[in-house]
Each structure stands twice: as C-alpha cells, then as structure tokens.
Amino acid sequence: MWVETAGAAETAETVLIRQTLDKDRVGRRRGDVDLIRSSYAENFVAYSGNGLADPVGWTVLHEDPDAHTEALAADLAAHRYDTVRTVLFLTVLENMAIGAVVDSGDVIDRSSQASRPFRDKSLWSFRKIEDRWLAQSMVQALGDSAAGPFSGPPSPSSPEIEQFLIDDAAAWNEGSHGAIAGSFDPDSRILDAAKKFDPAGWVMLFTGIPEYSDWLDSRMQVVDYELKREILHTSIGAGGIEALAVAHEKLTARHQLGAAVHSTERTVVWTLSKRTGSWLVTSLLLNSRRQ
C-alpha cells in the first residue's frame, strides 16, 4: 500500500512542480478549465488505472490535453469538487520528473446538491520546458496492492502495437542497438519499478535517448541477448495516436568473453505515440509488479 505522507525536503524544482499540480487542483475546485489546461504540455496524455495497480487493467483515456480538458469541463459543469490534494512524492532527474498525489474530499452534484465522498490516486509525469514544469501524462484512478491483479476479459488486441513489440524483440535478439534506440521518442523516459506497487520506490534510469543509445551500444558489444516476449495487453486511444502495452518477458544475457549467463523474468509497460506518423515509445517501465 502507498504510505500517504509528505515527501523529502523540497528543492527549487519540486516547488515548481507542486505549483503546476496546484494549478490543476485549483482549476478543478473553481471549474476553471483554462487554468487546468495551462498546467499540461502539448503532448499530454491521460490514462485510466481503472482502480488497479496492475497495468494490464490500464487504458488510454484521452490522447491530448484538449480532449482531457473538454471531458473535465463537462464533468465540472455537473459537479463541484470540494477536495484537498496530498502530494505523496516527487522524484526529479534532470528535466523530467514523476510524482503521485491523492485527491480526497467530497463531490457535490450541482443540480441536487447531493454530496458523496471522493478519493482518487493518480500518477503524474512532468517535463521541464524552458523554465516551466508541465505535466506530460497522468494515470488517474490508480489502485494499490489491495486491488489485486486484473481479472476482467482481455482487451481487443492491436495488430499494429503487437507487431511493433515483435520487431523490438527481434532487434534485441539480433543485437541491433540502433533499431532499439530508434524506436524511442527523443523525449522518452525509462524507469525501473523494481517490482514495487508504490511508485515512490521507482527509479528513473534514462531521460532521453542519446544516453540510452550509448548504454545499449556498450552493452551489445560484449553481451548477447535472447528475449522471449509474451504480449499481455494493449490499449489504443479513440483517435489511434496514443497507446499502452504490457508484456511478460524472459531476458537472457550471455557474455561474449566468458561463460557467465544471467536470466530474468519481468513485466514491462510501454506507452507509445504515433504523433509523428510512426509509433515511438514515450515511456518504458521495467519490472512492473502485477500481484
């Protein structure tokens, strides 16, 4: 379960990120969608956790900030949110950050004035653009360990995304670090969940492709990889330009200069975008925990 306490000592960057989160919160309380919109980057995407920590239950909700704020405007016209926001943690690496919040309080029906308790956990990612921290993505209705693994019917498969992941696995088996790195958006991020439900324990490994490409190049000069990948889940937005995918992998590494062999099994989560015409990875979460 998440421990809902304030994070470590503030830095100049976390103060600015909190201001971005506060714009979103205040905009929701006031019903001011323009204020909410000002906290989002142009490539903002909203996902739904559907009350689950298991990413196999996550779906693409809104593919751009305008679609998200339009949906919020309709909701805020019907409901008033009397809520407070608790920032659980913020982790910053260079010009990218992740964080999690809990919104709690009451939601009031504007017509009947009927009130009901409200509580929502959400996971955010941010990017510093010039001197401003803007939200790049948000997973709302995020569950915790008590929610258990996803047990509903499988989502419809996406041949496009499945082929993308098949081609990516082939690049690992062929040792083609250029093909692997070339499948990432330049502003993508790579994280390690370390098999923890609590995102406060996640680590950002890479915040951009050049460093990741150099790492792949150095590794593949001395290590051969065998990757077996089973695709568990894909979700594509209504417009067909944003997607999410989950797979189970067995990765075996064999050192070329010795007999050492290492294997690991892991669940991996991708978010992908087709804004530029071709699917590219926008985030990669290694070692996700499902149960």
Secondary structure, 3 states (H helix, E strand, C coil): CCCCCCCCCCCHHHHHHHHHHHHHHHHHHHCCHHHHHCCEEEEEEEEEEEEECCHHHCEEEECCHHHHHHHHHHHHHHEEEEEEEEEEEEEEECCEEEEEEEEEEEEEECCCCCEEEEEEEEEEEEEEECCEEEEEEEEEEECCHHHCCCCCCCCCCCHHHHHHHHHHHHHHHHCCHHHHHHCEEEEEEEEECCCCCCHHHCEEEECCHHHHHHHHHHHHCCEEEEEEEEEEEEEECCCCCEEEEEEEEEEEEEECCCCCEEEEEEEEEEEEECCCCCCEEEEEEEEECCC
